[in-house]
């Protein structure tokens, strides 16, 4: 057989081998994707996370050395990709939010926030209902345009009026620029604001949102049965009685009060009464012993909330126990703690 033909056959055989070496792994991968939906879903989610990871990698090269001008183009590219992918909200957006948060929190000085202003304006324009973007832009505008700052804060409070951050920025801006009318307005609004959650991307498992509306009593019986009773009537700035009723009487082992509230709230539980078939059974006031998941307890009986995901107060059983009950009444006061010295907001200072 002529050598030319032999060489040609060898060439085709080599090409076939190379083709099959690529084809077989590809077919195996395709087969895996077709037969294992979880794997396909995981790869899809990982692919969506890649832009956020890449941007974060570049930000970590520039933000620690305070080169925000170099880091900014990477955020703008990610914003463009998010808007192109599927506006207004999609799976790429959480990564952009986290990267922007990292950048904004790294910008300590006012002139650094000014550098971020053009990007933040684009961010708000693309996602006007994103609470965090409004807050970040307001911070960037504080030393440039106070009136524009208040405008952003107005939008932010419509999205979440329970969070203290927009009020904190507004009060500070009013004080710095000597705007007494604005100061009076925002101090008053802060004390009364109750509605709205803190994080639009997350929610508490017991409450629709973390604000200043909801509370629930968790009752655990001696047999280990758990009962939840909710209440949506939380009132600020006064002592109120909150009722929680079960559909049957139980012998109580443990009691927990779940609060869907924001940080910076003073909580005072003054009294607990238990009832059975409409008759008062036991009263607890000075003998109440409380602990909390993340709050801080003061000597005067106040609990100061600190968590952004709500609070859980344990009402510990006294020596005599809670007995058997089907209804509970708790006398509780809730009050928002100040964001500045009381005199600045026209309040009386404690002596």
N, C-alpha and C positions, 0 to 999 in steps of 0.2 A: 504494500500500500504506500503510495507516494507520501513523503514526509509532510507536504503541505496539507493534505487531508487530515493526517494525524494531528497536526498542530491545530487545525480548525476544530476538530472534534474535542480536543483538550480544552480549547478556549470556551466552547459552548458548555462543556461539562462544568467548568469552573464558574461560568455565569449562572448556570442552573443551581449549583451548590450555594452560591452567595444569595441568590434570590430566595431559595428555600430556607436558608438560615435566618433571613429577615421575615419571611412570610409566616413561618410556624410560630414564632413568639407573638407576632401581631394577631394571628388567629386565636392563640390561647388567651391573650388579653381581651379580645373582643368577646370570646366565649365566656370569660369570667364576668365581664360587664353585663352580658345578656342573662346570665344565670344567677348572679349575686347582686340584687338591687341595692343592698346596703353599701357594697363596695363602690358601685356606680355613684350613689348619692354622696359618699364620703369624698370621692375624687372631685366631684363637682363642687362641693363646698370648699375643699382645699384650694381649688383653682380660683374661686371667688375671693379667698383670703389673701392670695398672693400679692395683689397690688398694695394692700395695706401693709403687709410684711415688708415689701420692698421699700415703700415710702418711709416706714418706721426705721428701717436700717439706715437710710440716708439722713433722716432727721437726727439720729443718734451720733452722726459724724459732725453735725454743725451746731445743734442746740446747746450741748454742754460747753462749747467754746464761744457761745453767744453770737454766732454768725447767722442771724435770722434771715439776712438778705440772701444767703446761699441756700438756706433750707426752704424758703418760701416757694420757689418754683416747683419743688416736689409736691407740696400740698396742692398747688394750683393744677398740676397734672392729674393728681388723684381726684380732685373735684370735677375736672372735665370728664374723666372716665366715669365717675358716678353719675353725672348728669346725662352722659351719652348712653349708659347701660339701660336704664329704665327709670326715668323720672316719674314722680318726685321722690319716692323712697324705694330702696332695693337692698339686697344683701351686702352690697359694697359700702353702704352708708355707715354702719357701725364702725368699720375700720377707719374711715375718714374722721368720724367724730373723735375717736380715741387718739388719732394722730394730731388733730387740731388741739385737743385738750393738752396733750404733752407739750406742744409748742407754746400755747398760751400760758400754761403754768410755768414754763421756763422763762417767759418774758417778765422779769421782775420790775424793770424800770419803765416809766411812761414812754420814753422815746423808742423802746423796743416794741411796745404795743402799737405805736404809730406805724411802724414798719408793716405790721400784720393787718392794718386797717383795710387796704384794698382787697386783700383776699377775703377777709371777714365780711365785707360788703357784698362780694360775689356769693359767698356762702349763704348769707341771709336772703339775698335776692333769689337764689335757687331753691332754698328751703325755708320759706318765711314762717312756717309753723314749727320750726325746731327751736325749742326753748334755749338750749345751751348756746346756739349760734347768736341769738339775740343778746344774751348776757355777755358773751365775749366781745361782741361789737360795741356794746354799751361801755365796757371797760376801756376799749381802745379809743372811744370818743370823749372820755371824761375831761381830758386836758386840752381838747381841741374845740369841741362844740357841745357845751352843756345841754342846750335845748335838744340837740339830736340824741344825746344820751337819754334824756327823759322820754323821748319818743320810743326808743328801743325798749326801755323799761316798761312802758305802758303795754307794749305788745307782749313782753315777757310775762307780766302779771296776768294777762288774759289767758295765757297758756298754763300758768301755775301760780296762783296767788298765795299759796301756802308757804312757798319757799322764801326764806329770809334774804336770799342773795340780791334780788332786784331792789328791795327796800334798803339794804345795806349800802348799795352803790348810790341810790337816790339820795339818802340822808347825808352821806358823805359829800356828794356833789353839791347839795344845797348848802351845807355848812362851809365848804371851801369857797364857794362863789357868793356867799352872803345873800341867799335867796330865801327870806323868811317865809314867804307864802308857800313855796315848794316844800320847805322843811315841815311846816305845819300840816300840809296835805299828806305827805308821805308818812309822817309819824302816825297820824290818825288812821291811815289806811292799813298800816302794818299791824296795829293792835286788833283790828277787826277781821283781817283776812284769814279765811279758813279753808278755801276750796282749792283743789288741784293737786296733782302728784308732783313728786320731785324728778323722777326719771321716766321719760316717755318710752324708753326701751325695756323697762323692767316693771314688774308689779309684785306686790306682796301676795302670798298665797291665801291669806285670810281676807284681804281687803281689795277693793277695786283699784284703789290708788292711795298713796300715802299723802294725807293732807291734814285737816283738823276737823274731821267729821265723825269718824267711826271708832267705835270701841266694841269689844266683845268679851264676855266672861266665859272662861273655860272651867267646867266643873268635872272633876274626876271622882267617881264613886268608890266605895270600899271594894267593889267587885272589879274595878278597873275600867268600867264603862265611861266613855268620854262624851260630854255634852258641850255644844257651843251655842251661846245666845248672843246675838248682835244687837247693837243700838246705834242709831244714826243721828242722835239728838245732841251731840256734844256742843256745849255752850262755853264761850270764853268769858273770862273776867268776872265770874260769879260762882258761888257755891251752889251746885245743883244736885238733885237726887236722880240717879239713873237706875231704872228697874230692869231686871233680868228674870224671866219666868221659864221654868221647865214644864214639860207636859206630864211629869210625874214626880213624885217625891223620891229623893235618893239620900242615902247616908254618905256624907261628903268626906272625902279623904284629902283632896287638894283643890285649891282655887288659884286661877291665873287670870289676870286682867290684861287683855291684848289691846294695845292702843295703836291705831293707824295714824300716828302723828309725826310731825317733823321735829328736828332738833331745836333746842332753845325754848322748851316749854316747861313751865313750873306746874307740877302736879301735886296736889295735896289730897290724900284720901282721909277724910275726917271720920267716917263712920261706916260700918257694915251692919246691916240687919238681915236676919234670915226669917223666912215665913214658911208655914206648913198649913195648907188648906185655908189660907187667908188670915191665919193667926200668927202674930209675932212670936218667934221662938227664942232667938238669941240676939244680943246687941254687942258689938265690938267697937271700941273707939280707941282709948288710950292703950289698950292691950294688943292693938294691931301691930304685927311684925311684918315688914315688907323687905323684899330684895328685888332687884331688877336685872334684866339681861345686860344692859349697857348704860343705864342712867347713873346719876350721882345723887346721894342722899345727904341732905343738910340736917343740922341739929334741930331745926324748927319743924321738921316733918316734911319738908319739901323734897320732891324728886325732880331733878333737872334732866330732861331728855337730851341725848347726844347722838342717837342713831338716825340715819337717813332711811332705814327700812322698818321703822316702827319700834315700839317698845313692848316688853312683856314684864309685868309686875307679878311677882309671886306673893300671894297673901298666905303667910304661914299659919298653920293650925296651932291654936293655943293648947295648953295642957288639957283643957276640958273638951277640946275638939269643936267642930262646927255643928255636929249633930245631923239631924235629917231635915231637909228643906226642899221646897219646890219653887221658891221665889227668893230673890235677893234684891236689896236696895243699898246702893253705895252713894254716899255723899262725897262728891269730888269737886274740886275747883281746878280749872285750867287757866293759865295766864301766859301770854307771850312775854318773854324776857326782852329787855330793851337792847337796842343796837348802838346806843350812845348814852352819855350821861343823862339821867332823867331830866335835868333842867333844860337841856338842849331841845327836848321835845315838849317842854311846858309841863312836865310832871313834877310832883313833889318827891324830894329825895328822902329816903329812910334815915332817921336819926339813930 
